[in-house]
Amino acid sequence: MPPTPRDADRPQELRFSRMERLLGGHPISTVSVDGTSARFVTDPALVRRILVTDARHYGKSELLQKARILSKSGLLAPDDARHRHYRRLAHPHLRTAAVTAHTPLMEDVARATAASWRPGQPVDIQAAMCRAAGRIALNALLGPTSGQTSALLTERLAALSWEMITKPLYGNAARARRPAHRLRQASTDFRTLLARCITDRLDPPGPTTHYLAALLADAGPAAGGALSGEQVCDEAVMMLTAATVTTASVMSWALYTLARHPLAEEKVLKDLAQPADTGTGTGARPGHGHGPPGYTLRFLMEVLRLHPPVWITSRRTLTPVTLGEHTLPAGTDVVFSSYLLHRHPAHYRDPHRFDPDRWLTTRPRPQDATYLPFGTGARGCVGETFAWQELHVLLGVLAQEWRLTLQPGTRPRAAAHTTLHPHRLLMIPQPR
């Protein structure tokens, strides 16, 4: 029996394994996260109010941030004006024209990744994707570095990203000493090397156009002052890890899904073989073009629907708000999950079924809270366009070079940590 409104006020312990039960209940229920009471929202219309319509009444919440090592400067600043300033600073380096300029880099990294695999030898897919996504992020956001430094930065960023991916967001596991120590050590190792690179670029010999240069040159009057050297390093670490962990998680699911769905794999390969100017071979952001997306993009959209990397989000009310039938006082933690929103039976027919062709008739709108793989509103992912192209390029190169299969008897489960990722994904490559 679905819970009554009275039941909705009784805290339930928030657990990933039980989350889907919330879809059959009240649109707003009370949950307990590490002993803290919060309101869990499953109605997309109410989530849209939180993120878009009434966004000014909601701020950052620390409820699900215990496991993260993230800056509070720049793009992650709780102050909206400061956040907007650094979002505008990042945008020129992530918009469509910049993405197009970075596409050859993405292709080079994808080909190098494919060339590193050997027939029949198991590949740790998530580790490989952390290295590939990290290398792309480093070159795109920091600009070129020497070969030895670039390789070391890539390995340290991949190690940090893996620790970030696998760190729980809440519960006893998030407070465990050993995983926390590994995460701090990986962060220190990467940050130390990155800080040296930043110091070397404080007075560049010529004009530079990457995001790090923009941070270093920014006076920041509109944001209340420029970032210090420490804050610039923090901001770079945040951008690089965020870009790496999300792409690595999605690509891991995408390659796993190809192996699980041979018909979808056949359609992806056929779509990729078509000339790019047909409109089917583009990594463009969905919902912004003319006509339905090509099959490869529909495939990626469906992977992101079922496996959104940022699977749960929290906000905190800044003022008393009315949300649905509830009046919430200032300081209330509000939680919602894109994982659940993407599987809501009221919005997706047969929601657990992998069906890329559902996107022939279902078109996500930029601010529609039924599909939030990159968030929405003023604090949605600034690198969404970049991410779509990166996913498309990586999938295209790897799928055309190799056929990946799972080891017999294995079926990785979904691990709901900092990102939603497949637990221990080893795959066997065979050449096409």
N, C-alpha and C positions, 0 to 999 in steps of 0.2 A: 504494500500500500504506500503511495507517495506520502511524504511527510506533510503535515499541516503547517500553516504559518507558525503555530506555537512550537512545533518540532524544529522549525528552522532557526529558532533562537537558542537551541541546545547545541553547544559546540561539538563538532565531530573532529577527530584527529585527521589531519590532511595526509592522505597517502595516495601515491600515484595508482596503486593497484585497485583502489576503491573509487577513483575519481568519477568514472563514468556513471556510477549510481546517482551522482548529483544531477545528471541530465533529466532524470525522471521526477525530480522534486521541485521545490520552490525556486523561482528565478534568483532569489537571494537567500543563501543559507549561512549559518554561522559555523566556522571551522576554527580549530586550534592549531596554530603553527608554533611549535616550540614553546607551548604554554601561553602564547599570546592569542587573544581572540581576534578574529578577522571575519569580514563578510566576503563570501565567495559568490561571484556573479556568473550565471550561465546564460543569461538572456543577451543576445547580440545587440539589441537596441539599447540596453542599459550600458553595455560595454562601450558602445559608440558615444554615449553621453559622457562617460568617464574620459575617453581619449580625445574627443573632438568637441562636442557641443558645450560641455561644461568643464573643459580641460583646465581652465584657469583656477578652478576650485580644488584641483588635485595636484599634489606634488609627489616627489620621489619618496618611496618607502624603503626602509632598511630591512623589512621583514624577510625578504628572500635574497638578501645581499651578503649574508654572513660568510659565504664561501668564496666570495669574489675579491680579487685584488684589483680595484678599479679607482681611477682618479675621480676627484670631485671638482676638477677644474674643467675648463673648456666645454666640450659637448656634454659632459655628464654633470655640469654644474647644476645644483638645485634651483638657482636663480634663473628665471625664464629669459631675462634680457641678456645675461651672459651666455646662456645656451644658444640663443638666436644668433648672437654675434659670431660664435665659433662655428655654428652650422653654416652661416653664410661664408665663412672663411674656407670651410671644407668643400662647399658645393662646387666651385669651379674645377676642382680636381676629381670630381666624381660624376659630373654631368655627362650627357650623351657624347659630346665631342671628345671629352677626355677619355671616356671608355673606349671609343673607337681607336684613339691613339694608343691605348694600352693593349688592344687586342693581339697584336703581334707578340707582345711579351707573354700573354696568356698562352698563346699557341706554342711558343718556344718552351715554356715550362711544362706544358702538357706533353709535348713530344719527348722532352728529356725524362719525364716520369715514365712514359711508356717504354722508352729505350732502356730503363734501368731494370725492368722486369725480365725474368727468364722463364721459358716454357716449363710448366710442371712444378715450378718452385713456389710454395705458398707465399702470398703477400699479405702483410698486415695492412689492410686497406686504410684504416683510419690513420695510422702512422704515416703512410704514403701521402694521404690527402692533407694531413697537417703540414708536411714538408712542401707540397706543391702550392697550397693556398698561402702558406707563410712566405714562400719565395715571391709569389706574385704581389702580395701585400707590401713586402719590404721594398721591392723595386718600384712599385707604383706610387707609394706614399712617401718614401724616403729618397728615391732617386738612386742612381747607380753607385755601388761601392766596389772596392777591390775584390778580386775573386776569392781570396782567402777569408777576408772579413765577411763577405756575403755568405759564403758557405757556413761559417761559424754562426752568424746571426740567424740563418735559416734553421740550423739544427737546434739552437737554443730557443728560438721562437716556437718551433715544433714541439719541443719538450715542455715548454710552458703551456702551450695550447692544449696538449694532451692532459696535463694536470688540471687545467681549467675545465675541460670537457667532462672529466670523470669525477669532479668534486661535487658532492651532494650540496643542495641548496639549503636544506633544513633537516631537522632531526638529529639524533645522536651521531650519525655518521658524519654530519657536517662539522661536528665539534671534535672529531677524533684527532688525536695529536699527530699520528704518523702521516696521514694524507696532508694535513695542514702544513707540516714541516716540509714535505716534498714540494708543495705548491710555493711556499715562501722561498725555498732554495732555488727552484726553477725561475721564479720571478727575479730574484737577486742576480742570478747568473746572466739572464738576458738583459736586465736593466743596466748592469755594470758595463757590458760591452756596448749597448746602445748609447749610454751616456757619453762614452768616449767618442763615438761617431758624431754625436750632436756637438760636442766640444770642438771637434775638427772642422765643423761647418759653420761655426759662429761668424766667421769672416770669409765667405766663399770668394774665390778668385774671379768668378764670373756670374752672370745672371742664372738663377735656378727657378724652376717652375713647379716643383713638387710640394706636397702638403707640409712637410717638415720646414721647408724654406718659408712658407707662408706663416707658420707659427712663430718661427724665429724672428721674422721681420715685423710681426704685428705689434703695434703700439697699444692696441686694445682700449682706447678711451671709451668707446661705446659699451664696453663690458666691465668698466670699472678698473681698468689697469691691465697692463700686459701680463702675460704669464711669466713667472720666473723660470730660470733654467731647469729647476727641479720639476716644475709644473709642465713645461714643454716635454720633458722626458716622460712624465706620467701620462700626458695626453697621447704621445706617440705609442706607448705601451698599450694603452686602452684601445686605440684605433687598430693597431696591428693584431692584437689578440682577438678582438671582436670580429675582425674580418676573417681571421684564420679559423676560429673554432666553429663559426656558423657554416662556412663553406665546406670545411672538412666533414662535419656531421651530415650535411645534405648530400654531398657527393658519395659518402659511404652508403647512405640509404639508396641513392640512385643506382649505384653499381650492384648492390644487393638485390634491388627490385628487378633490374634487367635479368639477373640470373634466375629469379623466381618466376618471371613471366616471359617465356620465350616468344609469344606472339607480339608482346609489346616491344621486345628487343628487335624483332624482325621489322616492325614498323618504324622504330627509331632509326635503324640502319638505312632503310629505304628513304626516309625523310632526309637524313644527313647527306645522302648521295645526290640530292637535288641541288641545282645551282642556288647560291645564296639569294640571288635577286628574285626568286620566286616567292619570297616571303615566308617560306617554311623553314629556312635555315637561319633564323635570327634569334639572338638572345634578348631581344627587346622586352621591356617590362610589359607584362600582360595587361589587357584592359585599356590600352592606349592606342591600339592600332585600328586598322580597318578590316573588318571581317574576322573570322575565327583564327586563333593562333595555329601554327603548324604543329605536327604531331610531337616533335621533340620538346617544344615548349609546353604543350599539354601534358606530356609525360612528367616534366619537371614540376609543373603546377600541381599535379596530383601527388607526386612525392612530397612536396611541401605541405600539401593539405593533410596528408596522413602523418607526416613526421616533421612538424615545424621545429626548427632548432631551439628557438626561444619559446618554450612550450608553456610557460607559466609566468605571470607578471603581477606585480603588486604596485599599488598607489596608496597615498595617504591623503585624507581630506584635509584641506587647509582651512576651511570654514564649514559651518553646518550646511549639509546638503540634503536634498530630497532625491532619493534614488528609487524609482518605482513606488512601492507602497511604504517605503522606509524613510525615516528621517535619521540621518547619521550625524553625530556630533563631530566637530573638528578633531583631528587626530585619530580617526578611525582608519584602520588598514583595510583595504579593499583588494581582493585577489580575483583574477580571472585567468582562464587558460585557453590559448589558441588551439591546443590539442583537442579540448572538448568542443570549442566553437566549430572547429572543422569537421567534427563528427556528429553534429547535432542533426537528428533525424528530421526535424522540422524544416531544415534547409538543404539537406543532401539526401537524396534517395539512396537507399542501401549504403549508408555512410562508411561502412568498414570495407567495402569492395573497392579494389584498385581499378579505376575506370577513367583513363585520360580523356575519353570521348565525352565525358560529362561536361567538359569545358567547351564543347561545340555550341551548347545552348546556354550554359551558365557563364555569365560574364561578371567577374568581380569588379566592383567600383573602387576607386582609390580610397574612399572612406567608409567602405562597407565592413562592418565588424564580424561578418560571417566568414571572412577569409583574411587572416592577419599574419601571413608568414614573415612579414617584415615590420609588423606594427602599423600604426596609422596616426594621423594627427601631427601636431607640431613636433613631437618627439619620436616619430617613426624613423626607421633606419635611413640615414642620409646616403648610404651606399647601395641602395636597392638596385638601381640601374646597373651599377658595376657588378653586383652579385649575380644578376640574371645572365649577363654576358659571360662572366667567369664560369658559371655552372654549365652554360651551353657549350663553351669551348672545351672545357675539361672533359665533359661527357662525350662530346663529338670525337675528340682525338682518341681517348682511351677505348671507347666502344668500337671504333673502327679498326684499331690496332689489335685488340685482344678480346677474346671471349673468356669471361670469368665465370667460374663455377664454384659452388660451395663444397667444402670437404664433406664427404658422405656422412649422413647422420647428424649434421649440424644445422641449427636454425637459431641464429642469434636473437635474443630477446631485446626489447626496447629498454634501455637504461635511462631513467629520468633523472639526470644530474644537472649540471649547469646548462648543458644542452641535452636534447633528446637524441641519443645516439645508439647504434646497435652494439650490444655488448660482445666484445671479442670477435671481430669479423676477419677471419682468414679466408682468402679466396685463391683459387688455382688459375693462373693465366695460361691460355693456349692461343697461339697466333691465329688470326682470321685466315 
